[in-house]
Amino acid sequence: MSACLSSFRLLRSLAATCLALAVAATAAHAQVSGLTGTLVVTNKTPSTATIVDVGSGRTLATLPTGTNPHEIVMSPDGSLAVITDYGGQRRTLTVIDVPGLKVARTIDLGEHRAPHGIVFLPGDRLVAVTCEQTRNVVIVDVVAGVVSHAISTDAGGSHMVGVTADGTRAYTGDMRDHTVTQLDLGTRKAVRRYPVPAVPEAINVTPDGKEVWVGSNQTGQVSVLDPSTGSVTKAAEGLKWPYRMLFTPDGRQVIVPDPTLHEVRFIDRAARTVIGTLALPGAPQGVTITPDGRYLFQSLSAETRVAIIDAAARSVRGHLTVGGTPDGVAYTTRVVTPR
């Protein structure tokens, strides 16, 4: 009996040791203590998407997309990631089943060409997508895999899109016409067009619809459009390529990566002044943020990595390995367990 008890205690001790070693090994791979979830990243050159477990840094899957995928958006429940396939036939979206680690479907947009900017509308199945070549924004049911309807911007180079929180208004940056177009998503019509500094690529709208933030590729200026009056106010200058506009969840800051200057700028939204700059070699492009606003995920297009940035400290805390020329990034707090 004594021998059996000793053997049991030895086995229990060995099991505890193995468990401790396993936990230690997992912690050694963690980039940021306590940060978990799943990141999906588009890789333009290989035409793939990488799904990464943020906690461990492990690649869960590398999936094929359409040619030259650019932008990506995650459904609020973290179940679907939708990608715009900007190259090749220039008419498809790739829908990824995130928990299933697989491509759920490819949606043919038919006559609507060059999909690029994309935003989920309220809910988990409708997205608004700019189709640059055919000068419109299409509303797509990504669960049914069909185009619901299209709204003409009647403007050249409608590249990116921002949508209000209630899903009633959308704004496109029209790069060739140097305008911003306001769309009424209820009546399915363009409402108004506003002149803005030349070649507006990056664009976003505050959740309440009162401010539209726009970046000018030609002047390097970041501007704020008041859609109620049409007035345009300068918020920052001296950039080369204000690539994207990301609001922090509390609405206090605007994050603007500049891949040409290899830096990320932090702008106080209310004061409309730059309050910080993070030098970031590697051509930062796509960016997203955790719901609590603590961490940014910033793709580095010249590298095969995504930087994890402490938003308050404005410092890099770690990196996640992805594919070649990464661009769009989408995050969910949902942790995916491989089956």
N, C-alpha and C positions, 0 to 999 in steps of 0.2 A: 504493500500500500504506500509506504514511504517512498519507494523507488518510483512508483507511478506519479506520485505527487511532485517529486523533484523533476521528473520529465515534463510534466504539465507546466510547471513554473519556468523551465528552461525554454519550452516552446513559446510560452506567452512573452517571455523576455525577448526572444528572437523576433517575434512578430512585431512587438513594439518598436524594436530597433529598426526593422525594415520599414515600418510605417514612418518613423521619424526621418529616415534617409530619403524616403519617397517625397515627403513634404518638403524637406530641405532642397531636394533636386528641383521640385516644382518652383519653390520660392526663388531659386537661383536663376531661373529662366524668366521670372516675372520682371517686366520693365518698370512698373510703378506699383508700389505696395497698395493693395486694396482696389486697384483699377481692374475691372473685368468687363466682359461684353464681347461683342463680335464686330469686326470691321470688314467691309467689302470694298475693294479698290479696283478701278479699271486700269488695265495696262494697255496703252495704245498700240505700241509696236507689235507685240505678239498677238494682239486681239484676244485678250483673256481677262478674266476677273479673278482676283485672289481673295479668298475668305480666310481671315486670320482670327485666332483666339487671342484677344487682347491680353488676357491675364498671363498666359504662358509665352506668347509670341509665336506660337506654333501655327504653321499653315495648315488649315483644315481641308482646303480644296483649291484647285486651280481649274477654272471652267472656261470653255470656249464661249466667245461672244460673236456678234457681227464684227465686220471689219472696222478697225480703228475706233473703239469705244471711247467716249469722252466723259459725259456726265452720268451721275448715278444718284438715285434717291431711294431712301428706305421707308417702307410703310411704318406708320406709328406703332404697330404691334410687333415689328421686327421680323415678320414672316416673309416679306417679299422685298427684293432689291430690284429696281428697274433701271436699265442702262440704255442710253441712246447710242446707237451704232452710226457714227457720223461719216464713216467711209464706205467704200465698196458701192453697193447698190444704193446706199444712202436712204433707206426707207424702212428700217426695222428697229424694234426695241427688243432687248433680251431681258426676260423676266427670270429672276433666280429665286428658287425656293431655298431660303437661307437655312432653316433648320434641317432640311433634307439634303443640303450641300449639293444641289443639282440645278440644272437649267430646267425651269418649269415649262417655258414656252418661248417661242420667238414670234413676235407680232409684226405682221406685214402692214405697213401704213398705206400701201397702195400708191395713189397719186401724190401723196404728201412726202416731200423729199428733204433730206439733210436734217434729221432730227438732232437737236442739240440740248438746249436748256430744258430742264424738267423739274416739276414740283408736284408733290402729292396734294390733291385737294382734300378737304375734310373727309375722313373715313379711310378705308384701307384698299380701295380698288380703282379710284379714278385719278389719272395724272393729266397735267397740262404740259404739253410739249411744243417747243418752237420747231417749226420746219422752215429752216432758213431759205432753202432754194425755192419753195413754193409760197413764201411770204404769208405764213399763217401760224396759228396756234391750234393744235388738235387736242381734243379731250378724248382720252383712251381709257377704256375699261380693261385693266390689266389682268383681271381674273377671267373675264369672258374672252379676252384676247381680240377685242374689236375697237375700231374707231367710232366713238359716239357722234361727234360732229367736229367741224372745223370753223375757226373764226379768222377771217382775213385781217392781217395788219396793214396790208397794202403798202408795205414799207420794205426797203432793201436791207437785207442783212439782219433780220430779227433773230438774234443769236441766243440770248439768255432771257429768262423770264422770272419775275417775282410775283407772288400771289399773296393777297391779304389773308389774315387768319380765318376769316369767315368764308373764304372761297368765292367772293362776289366780284372781285376786281383783279385783273392781271396787268402787268406792265412789262413791255419788251424793250430792250435796247436795240435800236435799229442802226447797225454799224455803218451802213453805206449812206443812209439818209441823215445821219447825225441827229436822230430824234428818239424820243421815248413815246411809245404808243400805249394808251390806256384802253383796256378791253373790258367790257361788261360781260361777265361769264353767264349771267342770267339771260340777257336778251341776245347773247351771242353776236355782239357787234362791237366794232371799234368806236370808242366814244370821243377821244381827243388825241391829238399828237402835239408833243412839246419839243421845241428846239433845245438842245443841250450841247455841251462841249463835244468836239468832233470825235468820231469813232467810239461810241459808247458800247463797250462790251460788258463789263461787270455791272450788275444791277441787282437791287433787292429793295423790297418795300417793308416798312415797319408793319407789325401785325395789325395796327389800327388803320393803316392806309394813309396816314398823314404825311409821311416822308418817303420819298423814293431816292435811294442813294445810287449814284451812277459814277463809273470810272471812265475817263477818257483816255484811250490808247494814244491819241495824237498829242495831247497836251500834258498828259501825266497828272491831270487834276482829278480829285474826287469832289463831286458836287452833290448837293441836296436839292431835289425838286419838290416844291410844294404843289401837289396836283390840284389843290383848290384854287390857286391863283396863277400857277404857271411860273412863279418866280424860282430862280436858280441861285443857290448860295454856295460859295466855295468852302469846302471843309478841310482840304489838304492839297498840297501841290508838291512838285519835285519828284514824283514817281515816274517810272518809265513805262510800266505795264501794270496798272492796277487790275489784277487778274480776276479777283472775286470779291464780293461783299458779304460778310458774315456778321450777323448781329449776335451778341452774347444773349443767353436766355433772359437775363435781367434787363436787356435793352439799353444798357449803359454804354457799351462799347461797340465799335465796328472794327472787324478784323479784315485787313487787306493784304494778301500776299502779292509780292512783286517778283516774278521769276527772272526778270532782266537785272534788277538790282540785287537779287539774292537776299531778300529781306522780307520781314512781315511787319506791317505797321499796325499800331493800336491807336484808334481814334476815339476820343470822348464824344459820344453822340450828341449830347446836349450842348456842350461847349464848342463842338466842331473844331477841335484842335488835336493834333497828334500828341499823345501822352507817352508813347514808347515805341521803340524800334528794335526788332530782334534780327541780327544778322544771321542768315541761314543759307549757307552754301548748298547748292544742289537744285536750284531753280524751283522754289516752292510754287505749287499751283493749287490743286483742289484742297479745300479745307472744310472741316466740320468740327463740332464741339459736343462734349458730353452734356446731358440735360441739366446737370448741376452747374455747368459753366466752369468747371475746374480745369479741364484738359482739352486741348486742341489736338486734332489729328491732321497733320499737314503733309501732303504728298510732295516728294522731291523728284521732279521729273527727270533730272539729270542723273539720278541714282535709282537703285531698286529698293527704295526705302520710304517709309512714312515716319516722320518725326512726331513724337509725343511731346507736347509743349505744356508746361505749367502756365496757365493763363495769367495768374496773379503775379508770379515771379518773372514771367516772360523769359523762360529758360527751357532748354531741351532736357527732358528727363529720360528719354530713351528712344529707340527706333524699332520699327517692325519691318521685316523683310517681305517685299512683294515682288511683282514682275517688272518688266522693262517699261520705261517711260510712264510711270504711274500718274494719273490725273485725278479723276473724280473719286471721292471717298464718302462712305456712308457708314454710320455707326448705330448700333443698337445695344442697349444694356443687356439684352437677352444673351444668355450663354448657350452656345450650341454644343451638344455632345454627339460626336460621331457615332453612327449606328454600326 
